[in-house]
Amino acid sequence: MYAQVIVDIAHSQVDRIFEYSCPPETVAGCRVKVPFGGRIIDGFVLSVSETSSYPPEKVKPIVEIFDEPPALQPECFSLMERISSRYKVPKAAALRLFLPSEMRLGKVREVYKKYAKLNDITAPISKSAKKQQEVLAFLNGKKEYDYTLLCNEFGRGAVNSLVEKGAISIEKRQIKRNPFSGEIKEEPPKTLTYMQGNAISSIENSPKRVHLIHGVTGSGKTEIYLQIIANEIKKGKTAIFLVPEISLTPQMLSQLRARFKGEAAILHSGLSAGEKFDEWWRLRSGEAKIAIGARSAIFAPLENIGAIIIDEEHDSSYLSETAPRYSTVEVAKFRAEYNNCKLILGSATPSVESFLAATEGEYNLITLPERINKRPMPEIIISDMRKEVKRGNPSPFSSALREELDATLKCGNQAIIFLNRRGYSQKVICRDCGYVAKCENCDVSLTYHSEEDCLKCHYCGTKYRMLPACPECGGVHIRYSGTGTQRVVSELSSLFPDARILRMDNDTVSGKDGHYKILSKFAKKEADILVGTQMIAKGHDFPAVTLVGILDADMSLQFSDYRSGERTFQLITQVSGRSGRADMKGKVVLQTYCPENYILRYAVNYDYLGFFNNEIQIRKATSFPPYSLICRVMVTGEDEKKSLDTLKEVYFEIEELRKSNPDNFIFLNKMHSPVKKIQGKHRYQVLMRLKDAALLQKIYAISVAHTTPHVLVYVEENPTNLS
């Protein structure tokens, strides 16, 4: 027998099929160890055949075979071909997406535990064997006992002697590592509203594969998802449920487990290696039928999929920023096509591209314009911070927000304060000479963190001691510029000393349970105010929250990005939706320095259609996506000269491509990336706007050809971050 193997080396030079002789039990999809280039490496069996295309004496044998059942199902290889072709990555790089990295590298295994069980209490034991008699007496009446603890208590020799005599037996069982520590309370399906029922009926009966649910915050999208999953499970199928943030996963997992018990498994980067390994195998073996997680869960090892759900489909986290740089929605479409299943996208603020596809009939559009039980949307109060400055208010809180906070706390309700900037202050500046503290490895300013009294780079994580004086002029007049979440908490504590305040950002959610612990405390009303970044902006449902404060609401409008208006509208709408989700009416105080901006006016009125119609006309007139494709070729390397030389070579070849396709290029230029250096690597870019996406394959080919061990060249399509 011969196996066709893809070796686990993500390099274009070995991106082909290799052949090895194998034993008869070898099957497609299993992982193997094979000799390759004088060493033993991992590989994946693509197929098995009885004959070889090479002389038998030249074919080396497989060294070792893993996995029962095989780790990779046939769909993985189909997706591998599509991802490899679409994003121009080696097949091995595509296959790696389907396996937890620790499992692929052999760093994690199953955990087994031994249990001792009493077989025969009348077994002949010598009177002098006191320890053996004590063991029998101890086990008498017990169903079983931990073998290791038994040995620790009575001695391994005594226990093993009893095993030899047949008095006790030892059973070895696999122990599953459970990532979910919360209590499971069984929850029956909720009674659907008329609109929810219509939505499910539309999804079930529409001939279209992709469905877009455009429902306002609190309109009951989650219950629609759960009942669709239940319908598919009844048919013997499986489901994938994606959420954009790890912070949303514990809450959504608890809802799934309350409804589906052990049939739900969680997959995300916050799990330990062992937990991820066990959850992955629960899905692969069929023990669990529902995968929930962030972006990477789209590669869950499920078969016979009936529904794929992507909640908050507009979120930029669904685009991978590391190779392969895939779109989760695009991969979901691949899997939906392969399994002939439904793909459901949901959002209160769909991406412009998705909503256009729905209005043009490509997707089945479902609208939920009202909250459950017709509860009103929270009132949004605009607070002009320019007037606050003129009144001499130096605080990050307007007078309106302070008054609303005071009233909310006196009523015993809760509030959320949103600021999309962690740390204490954005910059540290010398007032004497204007020096700004910057990271040595990255071309970005450092952020001051008061709790650690240090400066931190939010790109590479490097920490620096706080400056006692300016390194440029020696001046001691150092001031903080901007406001971060730490400073907000500090100022709130001064204004409301009796208030219990929680902070949620990347600095406070360490560990896999970090998100869950903070959100759980807030849900139990163990805190009055939750201060956080965008991880608190969507998906959460806290009945006692009646006030949301949005600081620097127009901050995202300042970015020179064609999506800045869309992002601002989405963020304001999503954060506002956390308020007034129960019986009490909610309020939102939106602080801004440009209240006249049209984006804010649409957001205040929850007018998505008005925003969309305006935005799509601007995009059409200026030929921005979805009426063109923005392509960025990034060139990065530690050696600045080599990086710059590579940039020129790449640009020259793309310029030649433009000359032969002049009508398909709207814009083309080469330049420094806005952030010129990250983690010690210089960054250059070729930026272009294309009318014809077919040119992408040639641009990918140019990029692959110019990548060297010293300089990395890669392509980004419609990048979410142009910095």
Disulfide bonds with the S-S distance in Angstrom:
none
